[in-house]
Amino acid sequence: MLNIDVNQLHSYCDSQIVDLIKEGDQTAFNELYKRHWSTLYVGAFNICQDEEASKDICQEVFIWLWEKRETISIQSSVKVYLASAVKYKVLNFIRKGKVREDFFEKLKKAPENYLMEDSIEIKELQAIIKESVDQLPERCGEVFKLSRDEYFSNKEIAFILHISERTVENQISIALKKLRRSLSKISCWLFLL
């Protein structure tokens, strides 16, 4: 196992750091972790809005990287590779239904450049969500759009549509379940892009 001087590592590029990690250098691994942890955490948090889950997701990515270090092959930049791994974990988090009901509202508000090259991917994800919402039954889609696009409260939606608040809650719940199913079907496909 190599052990490079920490002061030297600051001058290494990410791909050189990864080469050292492949050889089992823990100091190099720590350097990569320090370089990218906060950016990856912010990216995960901007999407899932859950502090603990975001920390866990980033930890899992780095643990996975260390465990697979000998066989890992990074074709893109290291930063993009790690960001993609975090996004994959976030999608799994969403797919498993561990996301709060306001995920879709938070997704719309996520900065378009939350991680370097993600603006296109966020727009694609938003387009997929919009398409899924458009396929909801008419009343369900109407309730969901009033809630998520127009930011009306359940009480206001009930008043506007002349339905009960309970019906509004049920329609939003139905919409979220269908959207989660749609996202779970595409999560593997998105990871491959």
Stockholm file with secondary structure:
# STOCKHOLM 1.0

chainA/1-193         MLNIDVNQLHSYCDSQIVDLIKEGDQTAFNELYKRHWSTLYVGAFNICQDEEASKDICQEVFIWLWEKRETISIQSSVKVYLASAVKYKVLNFIRKGKVREDFFEKLKKAPENYLMEDSIEIKELQAIIKESVDQLPERCGEVFKLSRDEYFSNKEIAFILHISERTVENQISIALKKLRRSLSKISCWLFLL
#=GR chainA/1-193 SS CCCCCHHHHTTSCHHHHHHHHHTTCHHHHHHHHHHHHHHHHHHHHHHHCCHHHHHHHHHHHHHHHHHTTTTCCCCSCHHHHHHHHHHHHHHHHHHTTCSCTTHHHHHHHSCTTSSTTCHHHHHHHHHHHHHHHHTSCHHHHHHHHHHHTSCCCHHHHHHHHTCCHHHHHHHHHHHHHHHHHHHHHHHHHHHHC
#=GC SS_cons         CCCCCHHHHTTSCHHHHHHHHHTTCHHHHHHHHHHHHHHHHHHHHHHHCCHHHHHHHHHHHHHHHHHTTTTCCCCSCHHHHHHHHHHHHHHHHHHTTCSCTTHHHHHHHSCTTSSTTCHHHHHHHHHHHHHHHHTSCHHHHHHHHHHHTSCCCHHHHHHHHTCCHHHHHHHHHHHHHHHHHHHHHHHHHHHHC
//
